[in-house]
Amino acid sequence: MIHMIDKKKNIKRTNIIQLILGVIILILVNVISYYVFTRLDLTAEKRYSLSPATKKLVKGLNDEVFFKVYLEGDLPSGFRRLANETKEMLDEFRAYSDNIQYEFVNPSDNPNAKERNDAYRLLVERGLQPTDLRVNNKGQSSQLIIFPGVIVSYRGHEVPVQLLMTQLGQDPEKVLNNSVQALEYNLASAIQKLIQPIKPRIAIIEGQGELTPAETYDIQRALSEFYNVDRVTLNHKINSLSVRLKADSLTEKLVNKYRAIIIAKPTKPFDEKDKFLIDQYVMRGGKVLWLIDPVFACLDSLKYGATMGIVNDVNLDDLLFNYGVRPNANLVMDLNALPIPLKSGQVGNQPQLDFFPWYYFPILTPLRNHPIVNGLNAIKTEFISSIDTVEVPGIQKTILLTSSPYSRTVNAPVYIDIDIVKEKPDERLYNKGPQPVAVLLEGNFISAFQFRIPPELANNKELDFQSKSVKPGKMIVVGDGDIIKNQFHISKGYVLPLGFDQFTRQTFGNKDFILNSINYLCDESGLISVRSRELKLRLLDSTKTSKQRLFWQLLNTIAPILLILGFGIVKYRLRKRKFSC
């Protein structure tokens, strides 16, 4: 009996000691966690871990950034998942900064139809695009308008963020997954856009028959949200792209005025002096987006039934070859092409129009997991040419865009006949595989004028000639100048958004491609790299879930209960055996 009493006292003493130690450990953990902040992400793809660039951005906030998310209410499952993922991402932001605040609202919550429509109109004016869905509820079909977006506010300024990334021809689950993948970048870039004190400067080059300000109006407007955009004519002027600044009290140094320049569809040859200015701009660390048409062809000429595609020599081949690419004097023809309207008959006084795929206008579907093109919508092109890469030491080449596997090339000069749309294409001809049409070049470039400086420039000390780049550089070369060109409304003449095709009423990813390209070229924080993040789809097998629905429902409801009961019975028996006499 005494032994039994002593045994119970020892057990009681042990339990008290364990309780005290547990409380002490809990207090220590809380004290340490107050001074040492860390988070653990055990997911395979680190889906709940922010990139270092995002952490630095969020931690550096010195005032409140407010996110108003319009994903609330009775949403379909896909949009509910997007809303949950958005909330989790914003919570992750808040873990690193108390200046992140958010609110989820339902724009359809107002029972008054007029006030609700006024709210919709205001959201559209502020930059959010609605998604119109047909929802079946208990056999009844109803219309549901959703605004899958966010308005981000900071110190009286705001920017819209579209959360749903539309992609032509993509499975809804894939579109949703890509939208979740892009959450961190889209939200973080909105913060960066709002808080940057001084916008970097970029320039659109003029003077060689490039696209007009009206033809690039929409992209210039979009770029101006991130950058100060100038239009610059080189005209042999050293200070067109650079400025001389004092390096110290005795010396001066020539530095670039612009973070990046855009050369959009030149139609006149560059002379050697202007090429020299561009080359030295690159050697001083400048970035270039080349949008070149190696072949000139015009769709408007087809109203006569046919036209010619001729070589468009703008005297840039030697420069680009030296950097690592060779645009080809050909046109890519692709069975995956943009339809164009053609007159097929007459009904009364009205012409009857039908749409036919125009094989000279390939639709490019980005497939690479690269920050510039990852998750982008399809991109429309007009008379695009292929690009070959050239072996240049120290230069890394990345193919960003290609045509589809069902494509071919035709060399210039080429006779382009509108009648090809009336005949079924010979698929045996479209078997050349994907043709590269956009290439990213990165590395240490060597000057194309290293051994051939123009005589009139050789003795000019003000040029501060560089034979190789002072730091690793970047440039992107695209075999189509029209990729940046916006359309105009046919009857009223106003500018349409870049990427919107008024004939098919579809919006393509041209604007996002240009914005991502410039952001990648100009990015110094590393934030753009977040766009290459990939989240794996882990979808249920729809066939099994349909055939074995009852089994899996019972397994998921009954199995946990049986498991808990079994654990309780085992625990009870062990305790009974331990404390029995």
C-alpha positions, 0 to 999 in steps of 0.5 A: 500500500505504501509502495502504491502511495509513493508511486502516485506521488512520484507520478504527480511530481513528474507531471508537475515538473513536466507542466512547469517545463512546458510553460517555461519552454512556451514562454521562451519560444514566445520571447525568442520569436518576438526578436527572431522572425522566421517562417517555415514553408513545407510545400514542395514548390514553396508556394507560401514563400515570398521572393527576396525582392518582394520581402525587401519591397514590403519591408521597406514600406513607410506608409499604409498600402491598402488593397480593396479586393473585389472577390467576395460573395457567392462565387463559383469554386474557381473564383473562390479559390482565387479569392482564398489564394489572394487572401493568403498572399496578402497575409504573407505580405502582412507578415513582413509589414504592418503597413499592408491592409486589405478588405474584400468586398462584393460589388454585386451586394447592392440590391438596387439595380441602378446603384449596382450598375453605377458601381460596375461602371465606376470599377470599369472606369478605374481600370478593372474588367468584369467577367460575365458568367452564366451560373446554373443553380438548382436547374435555373440559369442566372447571370453573374458579373464578377470583377476579379481584381484589386484596387491598390491605394497608397498616399492618395494614388491608386492602380488597378490589378487584374487577378484573372489572366485570360488565355485563349484556348487554355483549360479553365484550370490552367488559366486559374493556376496561372493566375495564382502563380502570378499573384505575387508579382502582380501585387508586388509590382503594383506596390512598386509602381505606387511607391517609386519616387522617380520613374526611370526614363526610357525612349522610343526612337524616331527618325527612320520611318518607325511607327508613329506616336498614334500607332504606339499610343496605347503602349506608350500610355501603359508604359508611362505608368512605370516610366517616363517615356520620351520620343527621341530622334538620334540625328547623329547627336551624342547627347540624344542618348547620353549625357556627360556628368562629372565623375569627380572634380577633374574628370567627366564621364559619358552616361546613358540618359535612358534605362532602355530604348525601343526601336519599333518597325523602322522602314528607312536605313540607319546610317553609320553614325546613328548605329554607332550611337546605339552601339555605344549606348549598349556598351554603356549598359543600355537595354534595347527592344528591337522590333524589326520587320526584315520583310516589308508587306502591307495588308492594305495592298491586298485589296487589289488581290495580291501584293509583294513581300520585299526585303526591308533593309534598314542596315542593322544586320551587321549590328545584330549579327555582332550581338548574336542574332540574324533576322531572316529575310523571310515570312513565317506562315502558320496554320495557327493564324489570325482570321481576317474578314474578306468579302464572300458575297453580297446580301442586298446592298450590304457586303457579306463578310466571312473570316478566313485564317490568314497564314501570314499572321501567326498567333504565337502561344508562349510556352516557355517558363520565362519571366517575360512570357510565362502565363501570357495570353496568345500574341498576334503578329503580322508578316513576322520573320524568323530569327537565327541565333549566332554563336557569340562568346559570352552571350546567352540566348533565350528563345522567347517566342516561336510559331506553332509546329505547323508552320513554314517559311517563304523567302523574300521576295514573295508573292502574296495572293489573297486567294490562298484563303479559298483553298485548303492548305497542303499540311505537308508543306507546314511541317518545318516545326516551330520557328523562333521569332523573338530572342533574348540576348544577355551577357557582355557585348562587344562593340560592332565598331571595335575595329571600324570606327567611322573616320569622322568619329575616330578622333572625337574625344567626347565620344568616350568610346567603349570597345566592350560593355561596361557591365552585362547587358540585355536586349530583345529582338523580335521579327515583327514591328507590328507587334507593338502597333495598336489598331484604330476603330474603322468607322470612328478612328479612335485608338483601340487597346494594344492587342485587341483585334476589332474584327475577331473581338479578341484581346491578345497578349501583345501589351503584356509581352511588351510591358514584361519585356521592358520591365525585364530589361529595366528591372534591377530589383529582381522582382520580375523573376517572380513571374517564372514561378510555377505551381503544380496542378494537382487535380483529381482524376475526374473519371475516378471521382465520377465513378467512385463518388460514393466510396470516396465520400464515405471514406472521407467522412467515416474513416477519420471518425473510426481512426479517432475512435481506434486511437481513443480505445488504444490510449484507454487500454494503455492507461488502464494497464499502466495504472492498474494494481 
